[in-house]
Amino acid sequence: MGAALQVTAFGLALLSTLFLLLATCTDCWMVNADDSLEVSHKCRGLWRECVTNMQDGVRTCDQYDSILADHPVKIVVTRTLMITADLLAGLALATLILGLDCITFLKEDPCVKLKMCYGAGVILGAGSILGLIGSMWYAVDVYVERAMLVSHNIFLGVHYDFGWSCWLGMAGSTGCFVASVLLTCCLY
């Protein structure tokens, strides 16, 4: 039962870590949400803004000036939290691999392997919380920005909604949290 739970938690952690990495690297955290007939599809991400022409499929991207340039707070905070979550999830995955019962590393000391799995669960939990805060921070900021424009009757021609990268970040963080719960609470 313990080995099956470890492998399940490892699979979930691996998939969720990939989701977190994809969310951090991709550039569709916000998408234009106009219902009118648009000829282009706009996405904003943490690193650049892209526009796709819907007629011929040509995609052009404008990268943000520099990582050290002045950016909106939501981008800086989300970048920081997501990169930290990625690093913690990667560290937890490496620790979990060494702690799995099916790996022959430290096979003679099962107590140490169990502690490694528990430690991986704690690290994974910390990473999942940071990733969830980063994704939710960005989503709430998009919502507040949109609500402020609507409440002041300001229409700029385009308004943005949550993109698939934002949802991917939330899904990855949630999966890491579930894997953390499996490793810390259910393994004993």
C-alpha positions as CSV (number, residue, x, y, z in Angstrom):
1,M,0.0,0.0,0.0
2,G,2.8,2.4,0.9
3,A,4.7,1.8,-2.4
4,A,1.5,2.3,-4.5
5,L,0.8,5.6,-2.6
6,Q,4.4,6.8,-3.2
7,V,4.2,6.0,-6.9
8,T,0.8,7.8,-7.1
9,A,2.1,10.8,-5.3
10,F,5.2,10.8,-7.5
11,G,3.2,10.7,-10.7
12,L,0.9,13.5,-9.5
13,A,3.9,15.6,-8.4
14,L,5.7,15.0,-11.7
15,L,2.6,16.0,-13.8
16,S,1.9,19.0,-11.5
17,T,5.5,20.2,-11.6
18,L,5.4,20.1,-15.4
19,F,2.2,22.2,-15.3
20,L,3.9,24.7,-13.1
21,L,6.9,24.9,-15.4
22,L,4.6,25.3,-18.5
23,A,2.6,28.0,-16.7
24,T,5.7,30.0,-15.8
25,C,7.2,29.7,-19.3
26,T,4.1,30.3,-21.5
27,D,2.7,33.6,-22.4
28,C,-1.1,33.4,-22.2
29,W,-1.9,34.5,-18.6
30,M,-4.4,37.0,-19.9
31,V,-6.4,36.7,-23.2
32,N,-8.6,39.3,-24.9
33,A,-12.2,38.5,-24.0
34,D,-14.1,40.6,-26.6
35,D,-17.2,39.0,-28.1
36,S,-17.0,41.2,-31.2
37,L,-15.6,40.1,-34.5
38,E,-11.8,40.3,-33.9
39,V,-9.2,39.7,-36.4
40,S,-6.5,39.0,-33.8
41,H,-6.1,37.1,-30.6
42,K,-4.1,38.8,-27.9
43,C,-2.3,37.1,-25.0
44,R,-0.3,38.7,-22.2
45,G,2.2,36.7,-20.2
46,L,4.8,37.1,-17.6
47,W,7.6,37.5,-20.1
48,R,6.0,38.9,-23.3
49,E,2.8,39.9,-25.1
50,C,1.7,38.0,-28.3
51,V,-0.8,38.7,-31.0
52,T,-2.1,36.0,-33.4
53,N,-3.8,37.0,-36.6
54,M,-6.9,34.8,-36.8
55,Q,-7.0,34.9,-40.6
56,D,-3.6,33.6,-41.5
57,G,-2.3,32.3,-38.2
58,V,0.8,34.6,-38.0
59,R,1.9,35.1,-34.5
60,T,4.1,38.0,-33.4
61,C,5.4,38.6,-29.8
62,D,6.8,41.6,-28.1
63,Q,9.1,40.7,-25.2
64,Y,9.2,43.0,-22.2
65,D,12.2,45.3,-22.1
66,S,14.3,43.7,-19.4
67,I,13.8,41.5,-16.4
68,L,15.2,44.5,-14.4
69,A,13.0,47.1,-16.0
70,D,10.0,48.6,-14.2
71,H,7.1,46.3,-14.6
72,P,3.6,46.2,-13.0
73,V,3.6,44.7,-9.5
74,K,1.4,41.7,-10.6
75,I,4.1,40.6,-13.1
76,V,7.0,40.9,-10.7
77,V,5.2,39.2,-7.8
78,T,3.8,36.4,-10.0
79,R,7.2,35.8,-11.7
80,T,8.9,35.6,-8.3
81,L,6.3,33.3,-6.8
82,M,6.1,31.0,-9.8
83,I,9.9,30.7,-10.2
84,T,10.2,29.9,-6.5
85,A,7.4,27.3,-6.8
86,D,9.1,25.7,-9.8
87,L,12.4,25.4,-7.9
88,L,10.8,24.0,-4.8
89,A,8.7,21.5,-6.8
90,G,11.9,20.4,-8.7
91,L,13.8,19.9,-5.4
92,A,10.9,18.0,-3.9
93,L,10.7,15.8,-7.0
94,A,14.5,15.0,-6.8
95,T,14.1,14.2,-3.0
96,L,11.0,12.1,-3.7
97,I,12.8,10.0,-6.3
98,L,15.5,9.1,-3.9
99,G,13.0,8.3,-1.2
100,L,10.8,5.9,-3.2
101,D,10.8,2.3,-2.1
102,C,11.4,1.1,-5.6
103,I,14.7,2.9,-5.9
104,T,17.7,1.1,-4.4
105,F,19.3,4.2,-2.9
106,L,19.5,3.7,0.9
107,K,17.6,0.5,0.6
108,E,19.0,-0.8,3.9
109,D,17.6,2.2,5.9
110,P,13.8,2.4,5.2
111,C,13.4,5.0,8.0
112,V,15.6,7.5,6.2
113,K,13.7,6.8,2.9
114,L,10.4,7.5,4.7
115,K,11.8,10.8,6.1
116,M,12.9,11.7,2.6
117,C,9.4,11.2,1.3
118,Y,8.0,13.2,4.2
119,G,10.5,16.0,3.5
120,A,9.6,15.9,-0.2
121,G,6.0,16.3,0.8
122,V,6.7,19.3,3.0
123,I,8.8,21.0,0.2
124,L,6.1,20.2,-2.4
125,G,3.5,21.7,-0.1
126,A,5.5,25.0,0.3
127,G,6.0,25.2,-3.5
128,S,2.3,24.5,-4.1
129,I,1.2,27.3,-1.8
130,L,3.6,29.8,-3.5
131,G,2.4,28.7,-6.9
132,L,-1.2,29.0,-5.9
133,I,-0.6,32.5,-4.4
134,G,1.2,33.6,-7.5
135,S,-1.6,32.3,-9.8
136,M,-4.4,33.7,-7.7
137,W,-2.6,37.0,-7.2
138,Y,-2.4,37.5,-11.0
139,A,-6.0,36.3,-11.5
140,V,-7.4,38.6,-8.8
141,D,-5.4,41.6,-10.2
142,V,-6.8,40.9,-13.7
143,Y,-10.3,40.8,-12.2
144,V,-9.9,44.0,-10.2
145,E,-8.4,45.8,-13.2
146,R,-11.4,44.8,-15.3
147,A,-13.9,45.7,-12.5
148,M,-12.4,49.1,-12.1
149,L,-12.7,49.9,-15.8
150,V,-16.3,48.7,-15.8
151,S,-17.3,50.6,-12.7
152,H,-15.9,53.8,-14.2
153,N,-17.6,53.1,-17.6
154,I,-14.2,53.1,-19.3
155,F,-14.0,51.0,-22.5
156,L,-10.5,50.7,-24.0
157,G,-11.6,48.6,-27.0
158,V,-10.3,45.3,-25.4
159,H,-10.6,43.7,-22.1
160,Y,-8.8,40.7,-20.8
161,D,-9.8,37.5,-19.1
162,F,-7.8,34.7,-17.5
163,G,-5.7,32.8,-19.9
164,W,-4.9,29.1,-20.1
165,S,-1.4,29.7,-18.5
166,C,-3.1,31.1,-15.4
167,W,-5.4,28.0,-15.2
168,L,-2.4,25.7,-15.8
169,G,-0.6,27.4,-12.9
170,M,-3.6,26.9,-10.6
171,A,-4.0,23.2,-11.7
172,G,-0.3,22.5,-11.2
173,S,-0.3,24.1,-7.7
174,T,-3.4,22.2,-6.7
175,G,-1.9,18.9,-7.9
176,C,1.3,19.6,-6.0
177,F,-0.7,20.3,-2.9
178,V,-2.6,17.0,-3.3
179,A,0.7,15.1,-3.8
180,S,2.0,16.9,-0.7
181,V,-1.0,15.8,1.4
182,L,-0.5,12.2,0.2
183,L,3.1,12.2,1.2
184,T,2.8,14.0,4.5
185,C,-0.5,12.7,5.9
186,C,-1.3,9.4,4.2
187,L,2.1,7.8,3.9
188,Y,2.4,7.0,7.6
